Structures are given as C-alpha cells and as structure tokens.
C-alpha cells in the first residue's frame, strides 16, 4: 500500500489536512491490527503443525557408519578436518558439527 498516494487521494476527497491525517491514522491502525492478526494466525498454525509432529526445514544429514574410523584418524592428527570431510562427502562444517556432537556422547 502506497501511503503517500492514499494520503493524497483522501485529501482530494475531504480537502482538509486535519481530517486527512485523522482518516490516515484510522486506516493505518486498521492495517496494523490486520497484520498482527495475520501473524498470530500463522504462528498458531505453525505451533499446531509442530504439535502434530510436522518437521520444518531441511532434513539433517545422517552420520555415515565409517564416521567413527575417520573421527579417530582426525583426533589422532593423521588427517585434517577438511580431508575427513572430503572422505565422508560432506562439508567441513558438517564434519566438525558431527565431531562436537560425538565428543558430547
């Protein structure tokens, strides 16, 4: 919505700056309330879907079975994290994330 264009059109109808501003305030407040209601409906819909078990976002990569062997090679400084990631066919950041999760377990 082009606010300035609307303001000019309202002014052409009422021919009064004070009344134009009053009408614009009412219109903008109404639009703001509609937007808040729309956002609330969206959030409620997302929460309801999550409660039903719907998972949003990209699925996580599964840790391959050979990870443990490559992880040990990485931890013993025989290979770099970049080389380990390449051997597993994943990004270096993914490999390091798996390493952080592996150390916690």
N, CA, C and O of each residue as an XYZ file, in Angstrom:
420
protein
N       0.847     -1.168      0.000
C       0.000      0.000      0.000
C       0.898      1.238      0.000
O       1.770      1.391      0.856
N       0.669      2.101     -0.963
C       1.422      3.344     -1.063
C       0.732      4.387     -0.192
O      -0.319      4.913     -0.560
N       1.317      4.682      0.949
C       0.706      5.566      1.944
C       0.564      6.989      1.417
O      -0.471      7.624      1.619
N       1.585      7.490      0.752
C       1.530      8.874      0.258
C       0.442      9.051     -0.798
O      -0.269     10.056     -0.806
N       0.318      8.077     -1.679
C      -0.719      8.148     -2.722
C      -2.103      8.124     -2.074
O      -2.995      8.877     -2.466
N      -2.269      7.254     -1.084
C      -3.545      7.181     -0.374
C      -3.832      8.496      0.339
O      -4.962      8.984      0.319
N      -2.805      9.071      0.970
C      -2.971     10.346      1.677
C      -3.437     11.437      0.695
O      -4.318     12.230      1.024
N      -2.853     11.473     -0.492
C      -3.243     12.473     -1.497
C      -4.683     12.260     -1.959
O      -5.431     13.221     -2.141
N      -5.064     11.002     -2.146
C      -6.428     10.714     -2.575
C      -7.442     11.091     -1.502
O      -8.502     11.635     -1.816
N      -7.129     10.810     -0.245
C      -8.023     11.179      0.859
C      -8.127     12.703      0.936
O      -9.215     13.242      1.136
N      -7.008     13.389      0.780
C      -7.032     14.862      0.845
C      -7.905     15.437     -0.265
O      -8.631     16.405     -0.039
N      -7.844     14.857     -1.452
C      -8.675     15.337     -2.559
C     -10.159     15.194     -2.242
O     -10.975     15.986     -2.714
N     -10.511     14.190     -1.448
C     -11.911     13.969     -1.103
C     -12.354     14.911      0.007
O     -13.407     15.537     -0.110
N     -11.574     15.030      1.089
C     -12.019     15.802      2.259
C     -11.557     17.250      2.229
O     -12.167     18.096      2.883
N     -10.509     17.557      1.499
C      -9.999     18.929      1.365
C      -9.659     19.573      2.716
O      -9.905     20.762      2.917
N      -9.087     18.776      3.651
C      -8.726     19.303      4.958
C      -7.571     18.454      5.501
O      -7.669     17.230      5.589
N      -6.465     19.140      5.867
C      -5.283     18.420      6.344
C      -5.557     17.644      7.637
O      -5.124     16.500      7.772
N      -6.260     18.248      8.575
C      -6.514     17.611      9.868
C      -7.383     16.368      9.686
O      -7.094     15.312     10.250
N      -8.443     16.499      8.898
C      -9.317     15.354      8.661
C      -8.581     14.260      7.873
O      -8.783     13.071      8.118
N      -7.746     14.665      6.944
C      -6.972     13.698      6.164
C      -6.069     12.883      7.079
O      -5.994     11.660      6.956
N      -5.382     13.559      8.000
C      -4.497     12.855      8.923
C      -5.280     11.927      9.843
O      -4.814     10.838     10.179
N      -6.463     12.358     10.247
C      -7.295     11.511     11.104
C      -7.706     10.235     10.353
O      -7.618      9.132     10.892
N      -8.149     10.402      9.117
C      -8.536      9.243      8.296
C      -7.331      8.328      8.083
O      -7.453      7.106      8.168
N      -6.177      8.916      7.810
C      -4.970      8.108      7.582
C      -4.586      7.328      8.840
O      -4.192      6.165      8.751
N      -4.699      7.959     10.004
C      -4.392      7.265     11.260
C      -5.318      6.070     11.467
O      -4.882      5.001     11.894
N      -6.606      6.265     11.158
C      -7.566      5.169     11.305
C      -7.234      4.040     10.336
O      -7.245      2.870     10.720
N      -6.942      4.376      9.099
C      -6.616      3.369      8.084
C      -5.342      2.622      8.455
O      -5.306      1.394      8.379
N      -4.304      3.337      8.853
C      -3.037      2.698      9.196
C      -3.162      1.828     10.455
O      -2.552      0.761     10.532
N      -3.939      2.274     11.425
C      -4.160      1.476     12.632
C      -4.906      0.193     12.294
O      -4.593     -0.876     12.819
N      -5.882      0.307     11.422
C      -6.643     -0.871     10.991
C      -5.739     -1.855     10.266
O      -5.815     -3.062     10.494
N      -4.890     -1.341      9.397
C      -3.958     -2.201      8.662
C      -2.990     -2.891      9.624
O      -2.664     -4.065      9.451
N      -2.534     -2.156     10.635
C      -1.613     -2.718     11.620
C      -2.285     -3.854     12.396
O      -1.668     -4.892     12.635
N      -3.540     -3.661     12.787
C      -4.276     -4.696     13.504
C      -4.462     -5.940     12.637
O      -4.310     -7.062     13.121
N      -4.791     -5.747     11.360
C      -4.956     -6.877     10.443
C      -3.648     -7.656     10.311
O      -3.652     -8.887     10.294
N      -2.547     -6.945     10.221
C      -1.240     -7.588     10.093
C      -0.909     -8.396     11.348
O      -0.384     -9.505     11.249
N      -1.209     -7.852     12.515
C      -0.959     -8.570     13.766
C      -1.815     -9.828     13.859
O      -1.336    -10.873     14.299
N      -3.084     -9.735     13.446
C      -3.963    -10.904     13.453
C      -3.448    -11.973     12.489
O      -3.479    -13.164     12.799
N      -2.975    -11.542     11.323
C      -2.457    -12.472     10.324
C      -1.215    -13.195     10.858
O      -1.086    -14.410     10.706
N      -0.311    -12.447     11.478
C       0.898    -13.052     12.049
C       0.540    -14.036     13.154
O       1.147    -15.101     13.262
N      -0.447    -13.680     13.977
C      -0.862    -14.563     15.062
C      -1.452    -15.862     14.506
O      -1.184    -16.942     15.031
N      -2.250    -15.754     13.449
C      -2.824    -16.954     12.832
C      -1.722    -17.856     12.273
O      -1.781    -19.078     12.408
N      -0.727    -17.248     11.650
C       0.388    -18.017     11.087
C       1.139    -18.743     12.194
O       1.428    -19.934     12.071
N       1.458    -18.034     13.279
C       2.173    -18.650     14.401
C       1.364    -19.778     15.031
O       1.914    -20.821     15.385
N       0.055    -19.568     15.171
C      -0.801    -20.618     15.729
C      -0.824    -21.838     14.818
O      -0.815    -22.974     15.292
N      -0.854    -21.604     13.520
C      -0.834    -22.708     12.561
C       0.469    -23.489     12.629
O       0.466    -24.718     12.560
N       1.571    -22.784     12.762
C       2.882    -23.438     12.858
C       2.959    -24.264     14.138
O       3.418    -25.406     14.115
N       2.509    -23.687     15.260
C       2.529    -24.416     16.532
C       1.653    -25.661     16.465
O       2.040    -26.717     16.964
N       0.477    -25.547     15.853
C      -0.424    -26.697     15.738
C       0.213    -27.790     14.887
O       0.118    -28.974     15.212
N       0.859    -27.390     13.804
C       1.526    -28.375     12.940
C       2.667    -29.059     13.684
O       2.832    -30.274     13.571
N       3.451    -28.308     14.436
C       4.559    -28.892     15.195
C       4.043    -29.844     16.265
O       4.664    -30.873     16.531
N       2.906    -29.507     16.883
C       2.317    -30.400     17.882
C       1.859    -31.719     17.257
O       1.827    -32.753     17.925
N       1.505    -31.674     15.976
C       1.099    -32.887     15.261
C       2.301    -33.672     14.752
O       2.147    -34.770     14.216
N       3.503    -33.108     14.920
C       4.704    -33.830     14.522
C       5.298    -33.401     13.193
O       6.239    -34.031     12.711
N       4.773    -32.348     12.593
C       5.328    -31.858     11.336
C       6.684    -31.219     11.615
O       6.818    -30.410     12.534
N       7.683    -31.582     10.822
C       9.031    -31.054     10.998
C       9.291    -30.053      9.876
O       9.111    -30.370      8.701
N       9.711    -28.858     10.240
C      10.016    -27.825      9.259
C      11.510    -27.789      8.984
O      12.314    -28.171      9.834
N      11.870    -27.340      7.822
C      13.276    -27.154      7.482
C      13.866    -28.328      6.737
O      13.198    -29.326      6.466
N      15.112    -28.183      6.420
C      15.847    -29.187      5.665
C      16.182    -30.366      6.583
O      16.565    -30.169      7.736
N      16.036    -31.589      6.069
C      16.374    -32.737      6.910
C      17.867    -32.782      7.218
O      18.692    -32.402      6.387
N      18.208    -33.251      8.419
C      19.611    -33.346      8.818
C      20.272    -34.512      8.111
O      19.643    -35.538      7.853
N      21.550    -34.343      7.800
C      22.314    -35.438      7.202
C      22.570    -36.492      8.268
O      22.829    -36.182      9.431
N      22.491    -37.741      7.838
C      22.763    -38.834      8.762
C      24.260    -39.093      8.810
O      24.953    -39.025      7.795
N      24.736    -39.388      9.991
C      26.159    -39.688     10.174
C      26.428    -41.061      9.563
O      25.802    -42.045      9.956
N      27.365    -41.136      8.596
C      27.644    -42.422      7.954
C      28.358    -43.389      8.903
O      28.986    -42.961      9.872
N      28.260    -44.683      8.625
C      28.857    -45.678      9.527
C      30.382    -45.555      9.653
O      30.931    -45.878     10.707
N      31.069    -45.100      8.613
C      32.532    -45.001      8.666
C      33.012    -43.760      9.428
O      34.214    -43.508      9.508
N      32.069    -42.983      9.989
C      32.437    -41.770     10.703
C      33.389    -42.069     11.867
O      34.375    -41.357     12.056
N      33.102    -43.108     12.642
C      33.925    -43.402     13.825
C      35.395    -43.627     13.470
O      36.287    -43.161     14.179
N      35.641    -44.338     12.379
C      37.027    -44.609     11.963
C      37.709    -43.313     11.538
O      38.842    -43.037     11.934
N      37.016    -42.529     10.736
C      37.587    -41.266     10.251
C      37.744    -40.279     11.404
O      38.712    -39.519     11.447
N      36.799    -40.290     12.332
C      36.885    -39.425     13.504
C      38.146    -39.743     14.321
O      38.846    -38.834     14.766
N      38.424    -41.017     14.510
C      39.633    -41.415     15.253
C      40.898    -40.953     14.522
O      41.855    -40.504     15.154
N      40.896    -41.065     13.193
C      42.046    -40.596     12.407
C      42.224    -39.081     12.580
O      43.343    -38.581     12.694
N      41.106    -38.374     12.595
C      41.143    -36.915     12.767
C      41.647    -36.554     14.168
O      42.487    -35.667     14.320
N      41.137    -37.235     15.175
C      41.524    -36.924     16.557
C      42.986    -37.275     16.840
O      43.617    -36.665     17.702
N      43.518    -38.253     16.117
C      44.929    -38.613     16.318
C      45.843    -37.811     15.386
O      47.032    -38.106     15.266
N      45.284    -36.808     14.741
C      46.026    -35.869     13.880
C      46.673    -36.540     12.667
O      47.691    -36.068     12.161
N      46.077    -37.644     12.201
C      46.592    -38.270     10.984
C      45.990    -37.632      9.735
O      46.595    -37.679      8.664
N      44.800    -37.034      9.864
C      44.178    -36.315      8.749
C      43.587    -35.013      9.279
O      43.330    -34.866     10.474
N      43.380    -34.081      8.364
C      42.775    -32.795      8.742
C      41.253    -32.914      8.705
O      40.704    -33.877      8.169
N      40.600    -31.940      9.272
C      39.133    -31.946      9.238
C      38.633    -31.806      7.812
O      37.603    -32.374      7.448
N      39.359    -31.055      7.011
C      38.976    -30.892      5.607
C      39.084    -32.219      4.862
O      38.201    -32.570      4.079
N      40.161    -32.949      5.106
C      40.338    -34.244      4.452
C      39.288    -35.236      4.953
O      38.746    -36.014      4.168
N      39.002    -35.211      6.234
C      37.991    -36.106      6.801
C      36.619    -35.830      6.189
O      35.882    -36.754      5.844
N      36.294    -34.560      6.061
C      35.007    -34.187      5.470
C      34.934    -34.651      4.021
O      33.896    -35.139      3.572
N      36.019    -34.501      3.304
C      36.052    -34.929      1.909
C      35.866    -36.446      1.809
O      35.175    -36.928      0.911
N      36.474    -37.191      2.716
C      36.335    -38.644      2.711
C      34.883    -39.064      2.982
O      34.416    -40.078      2.465
N      34.186    -38.277      3.790
C      32.798    -38.588      4.116
C      31.807    -37.990      3.115
O      30.621    -38.321      3.127
N      32.309    -37.108      2.251
C      31.436    -36.496      1.247
C      30.513    -35.429      1.801
O      29.392    -35.246      1.327
N      31.006    -34.722      2.821
C      30.213    -33.648      3.422
C      31.074    -32.392      3.519
O      32.279    -32.427      3.268
N      30.435    -31.287      3.887
C      31.170    -30.039      4.099
C      31.985    -30.143      5.386
O      31.642    -30.904      6.291
N      33.054    -29.378      5.454
C      33.900    -29.369      6.645
C      33.099    -28.960      7.879
O      33.286    -29.519      8.960
N      32.217    -27.993      7.716
C      31.412    -27.544      8.860
C      30.499    -28.661      9.366
O      30.268    -28.776     10.570
N      29.981    -29.479      8.456
C      29.138    -30.608      8.865
C      29.964    -31.620      9.642
O      29.524    -32.125     10.675
N      31.158    -31.915      9.146
C      32.024    -32.855      9.845
C      32.343    -32.356     11.247
O      32.282    -33.120     12.210
N      32.686    -31.067     11.363
C      33.025    -30.507     12.680
C      31.816    -30.507     13.620
O      31.964    -30.704     14.826
N      30.628    -30.288     13.067
C      29.410    -30.348     13.874
C      29.208    -31.770     14.396
O      28.849    -31.962     15.557
N      29.438    -32.763     13.539
C      29.336    -34.156     13.977
C      30.370    -34.458     15.058
O      30.093    -35.185     16.012
N      31.566    -33.889     14.896
C      32.616    -34.101     15.899
C      32.202    -33.538     17.250
O      32.397    -34.187     18.277
N      31.635    -32.344     17.260
C      31.182    -31.738     18.516
C      30.112    -32.584     19.161
O      30.118    -32.764     20.379
N      29.201    -33.103     18.377
C      28.152    -33.972     18.909
C      28.710    -35.299     19.380
O      28.204    -35.876     20.342
N      29.745    -35.790     18.718
C      30.341    -37.077     19.050
C      31.086    -36.995     20.379
O      31.052    -37.939     21.169
N      31.753    -35.882     20.626
C      32.531    -35.723     21.860
C      31.624    -35.647     23.077
O      32.008    -36.060     24.172
N      30.397    -35.110     22.882
C      29.465    -34.972     23.994
C      28.962    -36.350     24.433
O      28.730    -36.581     25.620
N      28.798    -37.255     23.476
C      28.225    -38.575     23.789
C      29.149    -39.456     24.561
O      28.793    -40.588     24.888
